[in-house]
């Protein structure tokens, strides 16, 4: 009996020690990831003469909050943010609508060649973006879309292979008995999709919305290729514009970067629960 108690106590100690090690590693990892963010915020409120000093100062001698005003005076930063918001919101809407419809078709509808089409879809996930860059540019050039937002927004309404695969895997976890019961009650296939599948798939749809918004917000190569007018630039190209000045003012660049993070952070914190739940459900049950 005494030996069992000793063994039990030893197991508890090992479990506690394991948790301590895990939490320690998590804290260290969090600090490592937060260092660049903290440095960005610190630099954004520094006076110009303290940006390049060595050793670097984490806390500036005086906080220059005017840097956040200058970025709107020196560049049309507000316009950049509005352009990014329009592109990202429309891309998010297109991705959620198109990917959910295609994912529903692959998960619930059985038709000839569906397996081959889904296999082709999976193959397209392996193609790097650089391979399709030139053909897409030629297509959009023939359509007269170069210089507009259409090449950045319209493709989202034709689906994304990764999002389609994610939603298809999630939809297969929803019992098909619900579809059969709805059909008995006279519900059509669009009705099943709108009244059963969509309400039960909010976590997965939420993660698609978050990821598509973030991808569009951070996209640099697409706007760089298709946009030439300065007033149409999103914030990703707007940040690059600060580096084309005669002298790079890093404090202003960091201030703009901090402002550019706000919409993504707000979206993540508002949908944090759905984001984590969607990752767990889609990754485990799929």
C-alpha positions in Angstrom: 0.0 0.0 0.0 2.8 2.4 0.9 4.5 1.5 -2.4 1.4 2.4 -4.3 1.2 5.7 -2.6 4.8 6.4 -3.4 4.3 5.5 -7.1 1.2 7.7 -7.3 3.0 10.6 -5.7 5.9 10.1 -8.1 3.5 10.2 -11.1 1.9 13.4 -9.8 5.3 15.0 -9.4 6.3 14.0 -12.9 3.0 15.4 -14.3 3.4 18.7 -12.5 7.0 18.9 -13.7 5.9 18.2 -17.2 3.3 21.0 -17.0 5.9 23.4 -15.7 8.2 22.6 -18.5 5.5 23.0 -21.1 4.3 26.3 -19.7 7.9 27.6 -19.5 8.5 26.7 -23.1 5.2 28.4 -24.1 6.1 31.6 -22.2 9.6 31.7 -23.8 8.1 31.1 -27.2 5.5 33.9 -26.6 8.3 36.3 -25.6 10.3 35.5 -28.7 7.4 36.1 -30.9 6.4 39.3 -29.1 9.9 40.9 -29.3 9.5 42.2 -32.9 6.0 43.5 -32.2 7.2 45.4 -29.1 10.2 46.7 -31.0 7.9 48.0 -33.7 5.7 49.8 -31.2 8.7 51.2 -29.5 10.2 52.5 -32.7 6.9 54.0 -33.8 7.0 56.5 -31.0 10.7 57.3 -31.0 12.2 60.6 -32.1 14.3 60.3 -35.3 17.6 60.7 -33.5 17.0 57.6 -31.3 16.1 55.2 -34.1 19.7 54.4 -35.1 21.5 54.6 -31.8 23.5 51.6 -30.5 22.9 50.0 -28.2 19.2 50.3 -29.0 16.8 51.9 -26.5 13.6 49.9 -25.9 11.9 52.8 -24.1 12.4 56.2 -25.9 13.4 59.2 -23.9 10.3 60.9 -25.1 7.2 59.5 -26.8 6.6 61.2 -30.2 2.9 60.5 -30.7 3.0 62.9 -33.6 4.5 60.1 -35.8 1.0 58.7 -36.0 -0.3 62.0 -37.4 2.6 62.4 -39.8 1.9 59.2 -41.6 -1.5 60.6 -42.7 0.0 63.9 -43.8 3.0 62.5 -45.6 1.2 59.7 -47.4 -2.5 59.0 -48.2 -2.5 56.3 -45.5 -6.2 56.6 -44.9 -6.8 55.9 -48.6 -4.4 52.9 -48.4 -6.3 51.4 -45.5 -9.7 52.0 -47.2 -8.5 50.2 -50.4 -7.2 47.3 -48.4 -10.5 47.1 -46.5 -12.5 47.0 -49.7 -10.4 44.4 -51.3 -10.2 42.2 -48.2 -13.9 42.3 -47.4 -14.9 41.5 -51.0 -12.4 38.7 -51.2 -13.6 37.3 -47.9 -17.2 37.3 -49.1 -16.3 35.7 -52.4 -14.2 33.0 -50.7 -16.9 32.1 -48.2 -19.7 31.9 -50.8 -17.9 30.1 -53.5 -15.9 27.7 -51.3 -18.9 26.7 -49.2 -21.0 25.9 -52.4 -18.3 23.8 -54.0 -17.4 22.1 -50.7 -21.1 21.3 -50.2 -21.3 19.8 -53.7 -18.3 17.6 -53.2 -19.4 16.5 -49.7 -23.1 15.9 -50.3 -23.8 15.5 -54.0 -22.8 12.4 -55.9 -22.4 12.8 -59.7 -20.3 11.1 -62.3 -16.7 12.3 -62.2 -16.9 13.9 -58.8 -14.0 11.9 -57.5 -11.8 12.8 -60.5 -12.7 16.5 -60.1 -11.9 16.4 -56.4 -8.6 14.7 -57.2 -7.8 17.5 -59.8 -8.7 20.1 -57.1 -6.2 18.5 -54.7 -3.5 18.6 -57.4 -4.0 22.3 -57.9 -3.1 22.8 -54.3 0.4 21.7 -55.1 0.9 24.3 -57.8 3.0 27.3 -56.5 1.6 30.7 -57.2 4.6 31.6 -59.3 3.6 29.1 -61.9 0.2 30.7 -62.6 1.4 34.3 -62.3 2.2 34.9 -66.0 -0.8 33.1 -67.5 -3.2 34.9 -65.1 -1.6 38.2 -66.0 -2.1 37.5 -69.7 -5.8 36.6 -69.1 -6.5 39.7 -67.1 -4.6 41.9 -69.6 -6.8 40.6 -72.4 -9.9 41.3 -70.3 -8.7 44.9 -69.7 -8.6 44.3 -65.9 -5.0 45.3 -65.3 -4.9 48.5 -63.2 -8.2 47.6 -61.5 -9.2 45.7 -58.4 -10.9 42.9 -60.4 -7.8 40.6 -60.6 -7.5 40.8 -56.8 -11.2 40.2 -56.1 -12.8 38.2 -58.8 -10.7 35.0 -58.4 -12.0 34.6 -54.9 -15.5 34.1 -56.3 -14.3 31.0 -58.2 -13.1 29.2 -55.1 -9.8 28.5 -53.3 -8.6 24.8 -53.4 -7.5 24.8 -49.7 -10.7 26.4 -48.4 -12.8 24.0 -50.5 -10.9 21.0 -49.2 -11.3 22.3 -45.6 -15.0 22.9 -45.9 -15.6 19.6 -47.7 -13.9 17.7 -44.9 -16.0 19.6 -42.4 -19.3 19.0 -44.2 -18.7 15.3 -44.3 -18.8 15.2 -40.5 -22.4 16.5 -40.5 -24.8 13.5 -40.4 -26.5 12.8 -43.7 -29.6 11.7 -41.8 -30.4 15.4 -41.4 -30.4 15.8 -45.2 -32.8 12.8 -45.6 -35.1 14.2 -42.9 -35.2 17.5 -44.6 -36.0 15.9 -48.0 -38.9 14.0 -46.4 -40.2 17.4 -45.3 -39.9 18.7 -48.8 -36.7 20.7 -48.5 -34.7 21.2 -51.7 -31.0 20.9 -52.0 -30.4 24.7 -51.8 -32.7 24.7 -48.8 -30.6 21.9 -47.1 -27.5 24.0 -47.8 -29.0 27.2 -46.5 -31.0 25.9 -43.5 -28.9 22.9 -42.3 -25.3 22.9 -43.5 -24.5 26.7 -43.2 -25.9 27.1 -39.6 -24.0 24.0 -38.5 -20.8 25.1 -40.1 -20.2 28.5 -38.6 -16.8 27.5 -37.1 -15.5 26.3 -40.4 -16.9 29.2 -42.3 -15.5 31.6 -39.7 -12.0 30.3 -40.2 -12.3 30.6 -44.0 -13.4 34.2 -43.5 -10.5 35.0 -41.2 -7.9 33.3 -43.4 -9.2 34.8 -46.6 -9.4 38.3 -45.1 -5.8 38.0 -43.7 -4.4 36.7 -46.9 -6.0 39.5 -48.9 -4.9 42.2 -46.4 -1.3 41.0 -46.4 -1.1 40.3 -50.1 1.8 42.2 -51.6 2.6 40.5 -54.9 -0.9 40.7 -56.4 -1.3 44.5 -56.0 2.3 45.0 -57.1 1.6 43.2 -60.4 -1.8 44.6 -61.3 -2.0 48.1 -59.8 0.0 51.1 -61.0 -2.0 54.1 -59.7 -0.7 55.4 -56.4 -4.2 56.2 -55.1 -5.3 52.6 -55.7 -2.5 51.0 -53.6 -3.5 48.9 -50.6 -1.7 49.3 -47.3 0.8 46.5 -48.2 2.1 48.7 -51.1 1.6 51.8 -49.0 4.2 50.5 -46.6 6.6 49.9 -49.4 6.0 53.5 -50.5 7.5 54.8 -47.3 10.8 53.0 -48.2 10.9 54.8 -51.6 11.4 58.2 -49.9 14.7 60.0 -50.2 15.4 59.1 -46.6 13.6 56.1 -45.0 11.9 57.3 -41.9 11.7 54.1 -39.9 9.7 55.6 -37.1 6.9 56.5 -39.6 7.2 53.1 -41.3 6.8 51.4 -37.9 3.8 53.6 -37.0 2.1 52.7 -40.3 2.8 49.0 -39.7 1.2 49.3 -36.3 -1.9 50.9 -37.8 -2.0 48.2 -40.5 -2.2 45.5 -37.8 -5.3 46.8 -36.1 -8.0 45.4 -38.5 -6.5 41.9 -38.5 -6.1 41.9 -34.7 -9.6 43.2 -34.2 -11.0 40.5 -36.6 -9.0 37.8 -34.8 -10.1 38.8 -31.3 -13.7 39.1 -32.3 -13.7 35.7 -34.0 -11.1 34.0 -31.7 -13.5 31.4 -30.4 -14.7 30.4 -33.9 -11.1 30.4 -35.2 -9.8 27.9 -32.6 -13.0 25.8 -32.8 -12.8 25.7 -36.5 -9.1 24.7 -36.5 -9.9 21.9 -34.0 -13.0 20.5 -35.6 -11.7 20.8 -39.2 -8.4 19.3 -38.3 -9.5 16.5 -36.1 -12.9 15.4 -37.4 -11.9 15.9 -41.1 
